[in-house]
Amino acid sequence: MYGSFKLLSGIVKKTMSALTDSKTQRIDIRTNSKVKKLLQQAAAACNKNVSEFLLEHGLIAAQETLTARRLFVLNDEQWQAFQAALDSPPREKQRLARLLTEPSVFE
């Protein structure tokens, strides 16, 4: 549990530092009135305007999405199984070996 908190804390720190950089790019979105009102209410609850709210929460979601693609967490048993799979010799793939030894259709 602590590892997840530490990871999220790091994501928030990176996100907050990105928010202080100068802003030279623009992002436009279209929505309906119900969604706009909901975003305005959420932003107001955080004492932010809608742009600040969307940028902050969008950055957090983006960092979490990308982190989930680069980082996976295993317990001790899963780690041992993962290490064993990496350390084991590769299985022979007869069809692949045959494919690699046959002449190419381009030859």
C-alpha positions as CSV (number, residue, x, y, z in Angstrom):
1,M,0.0,0.0,0.0
2,Y,2.8,2.4,0.9
3,G,4.4,1.8,-2.5
4,S,1.2,2.9,-4.3
5,F,1.0,6.0,-2.2
6,K,4.7,6.8,-2.9
7,L,4.1,6.3,-6.6
8,L,1.1,8.5,-6.6
9,S,2.9,11.1,-4.6
10,G,5.7,11.2,-7.2
11,I,3.1,11.5,-10.0
12,V,1.5,14.5,-8.2
13,K,4.9,16.2,-7.7
14,K,5.8,15.8,-11.4
15,T,2.3,17.1,-12.4
16,M,2.5,20.1,-10.1
17,S,5.9,21.1,-11.5
18,A,4.5,20.9,-15.0
19,L,1.8,23.3,-14.0
20,T,4.2,26.0,-13.1
21,D,5.9,26.0,-16.5
22,S,5.0,28.8,-18.9
23,K,2.0,27.9,-21.0
24,T,2.4,28.5,-24.7
25,Q,0.0,25.8,-26.1
26,R,-3.8,25.7,-26.2
27,I,-6.2,22.7,-25.9
28,D,-9.9,23.2,-26.9
29,I,-12.6,20.8,-26.0
30,R,-16.3,20.6,-26.8
31,T,-18.9,19.3,-24.4
32,N,-22.6,19.6,-23.5
33,S,-24.1,21.9,-20.8
34,K,-24.4,19.1,-18.2
35,V,-20.8,18.2,-18.4
36,K,-19.7,21.8,-18.4
37,K,-21.8,22.5,-15.3
38,L,-20.4,19.4,-13.5
39,L,-16.8,20.5,-14.3
40,Q,-17.5,24.0,-13.1
41,Q,-18.9,22.7,-9.8
42,A,-15.9,20.4,-9.3
43,A,-13.5,23.2,-10.1
44,A,-15.3,25.6,-7.7
45,A,-15.1,22.9,-5.0
46,C,-11.3,22.9,-5.4
47,N,-11.1,26.7,-5.6
48,K,-9.9,26.6,-9.2
49,N,-11.2,27.7,-12.5
50,V,-12.2,25.0,-15.0
51,S,-9.0,25.3,-17.0
52,E,-6.8,24.8,-13.9
53,F,-9.0,21.9,-12.7
54,L,-9.0,20.1,-16.1
55,L,-5.2,20.7,-16.6
56,E,-4.3,19.4,-13.1
57,H,-6.6,16.4,-13.2
58,G,-5.8,15.6,-16.8
59,L,-2.1,15.6,-16.1
60,I,-2.6,13.3,-13.1
61,A,-4.6,10.9,-15.2
62,A,-2.1,11.0,-18.0
63,Q,0.8,10.3,-15.7
64,E,-1.1,7.4,-14.1
65,T,-2.0,6.0,-17.5
66,L,1.6,6.1,-18.7
67,T,3.0,4.8,-15.5
68,A,0.6,1.8,-15.6
69,R,2.2,1.0,-19.0
70,R,5.7,1.2,-17.7
71,L,5.5,-0.1,-14.2
72,F,4.0,-3.3,-12.8
73,V,4.0,-4.3,-9.1
74,L,4.4,-7.9,-8.1
75,N,4.3,-9.5,-4.7
76,D,7.2,-11.8,-3.6
77,E,5.6,-15.0,-5.1
78,Q,4.8,-13.3,-8.4
79,W,8.3,-11.8,-8.6
80,Q,9.9,-15.2,-8.1
81,A,7.7,-16.7,-10.8
82,F,8.6,-13.8,-13.1
83,Q,12.3,-14.3,-12.4
84,A,12.0,-18.0,-13.0
85,A,10.3,-17.4,-16.4
86,L,13.1,-15.0,-17.4
87,D,15.8,-17.4,-16.2
88,S,14.4,-20.5,-17.9
89,P,15.7,-21.5,-21.4
90,P,13.4,-20.5,-24.2
91,R,11.0,-23.2,-25.5
92,E,11.7,-24.6,-28.9
93,K,9.2,-23.3,-31.5
94,Q,9.3,-25.8,-34.4
95,R,7.1,-23.7,-36.7
96,L,9.3,-20.7,-36.1
97,A,12.5,-22.6,-36.7
98,R,11.1,-24.0,-39.9
99,L,9.9,-20.5,-41.1
100,L,13.4,-19.1,-40.4
101,T,15.2,-21.9,-42.3
102,E,12.9,-21.9,-45.4
103,P,13.8,-19.7,-48.4
104,S,11.9,-16.4,-48.5
105,V,9.2,-15.8,-51.0
106,F,11.3,-12.8,-52.1
107,E,14.3,-14.8,-53.0
